[in-house]
Amino acid sequence: MSIENLRELSIMELENKILDLKKELMESRFSLATSQIEDTSIFKKIKKEIAQASTLLNEKRNELKMKEIVDE
């Protein structure tokens, strides 16, 4: 999923996406341990997507906090 697509997601959807990616990373590690996976570059790709989603989630949460502070 590209960064543009991640930007369109809500806070709840980003949280769910991060959980899904972490599950995918865990499953990939199990696949590697059982020699079912050959391409180890998938780990880097999943970790990068988790980092991007986490960054966007933090940005959206900070924006929400700033709006709350301004509204007060």
C-alpha positions as CSV (number, residue, x, y, z in Angstrom):
1,M,0.0,0.0,0.0
2,S,1.4,3.4,-1.0
3,I,1.8,6.3,1.3
4,E,-1.0,8.2,-0.5
5,N,-3.4,5.3,0.2
6,L,-2.3,5.3,3.8
7,R,-3.0,9.0,4.1
8,E,-6.6,8.5,3.2
9,L,-7.2,6.1,6.1
10,S,-8.8,7.1,9.4
11,I,-7.1,6.7,12.7
12,M,-9.0,3.5,13.5
13,E,-8.2,2.1,10.0
14,L,-4.5,2.9,10.5
15,E,-4.4,1.1,13.8
16,N,-6.0,-1.9,12.2
17,K,-3.6,-1.8,9.3
18,I,-0.6,-1.7,11.7
19,L,-2.0,-4.7,13.6
20,D,-2.5,-6.6,10.3
21,L,1.1,-5.8,9.2
22,K,2.5,-6.9,12.5
23,K,0.6,-10.2,12.1
24,E,2.0,-10.6,8.6
25,L,5.5,-10.0,9.8
26,M,5.1,-12.6,12.5
27,E,3.7,-15.1,10.0
28,S,6.6,-14.4,7.6
29,R,9.1,-15.1,10.4
30,F,7.4,-18.4,11.0
31,S,7.6,-19.2,7.3
32,L,11.3,-18.4,7.3
33,A,11.9,-20.6,10.3
34,T,10.1,-23.5,8.6
35,S,12.0,-22.8,5.3
36,Q,8.8,-22.0,3.4
37,I,10.1,-18.5,2.4
38,E,13.2,-17.8,0.3
39,D,12.8,-14.0,-0.3
40,T,13.9,-12.3,3.0
41,S,13.5,-8.8,1.5
42,I,9.8,-9.1,2.5
43,F,10.8,-8.3,6.1
44,K,12.2,-4.9,5.2
45,K,9.2,-4.1,3.1
46,I,6.7,-4.9,5.9
47,K,8.8,-3.1,8.5
48,K,8.9,0.0,6.3
49,E,5.1,-0.1,5.8
50,I,4.6,-0.4,9.6
51,A,6.9,2.6,10.1
52,Q,5.0,4.7,7.5
53,A,1.6,3.8,9.0
54,S,2.8,4.5,12.5
55,T,4.2,7.9,11.4
56,L,0.9,8.9,9.8
57,L,-1.0,7.7,12.8
58,N,1.1,9.9,15.1
59,E,0.6,12.8,12.7
60,K,-3.2,12.4,12.7
61,R,-3.3,12.0,16.4
62,N,-1.2,15.2,16.9
63,E,-3.5,17.1,14.5
64,L,-6.5,16.0,16.5
65,K,-4.9,17.1,19.7
66,M,-4.0,20.5,18.2
67,K,-7.6,21.0,17.0
68,E,-8.9,20.2,20.5
69,I,-6.5,22.7,22.0
70,V,-7.5,25.4,19.6
71,D,-11.2,24.8,20.1
72,E,-10.9,25.3,23.8
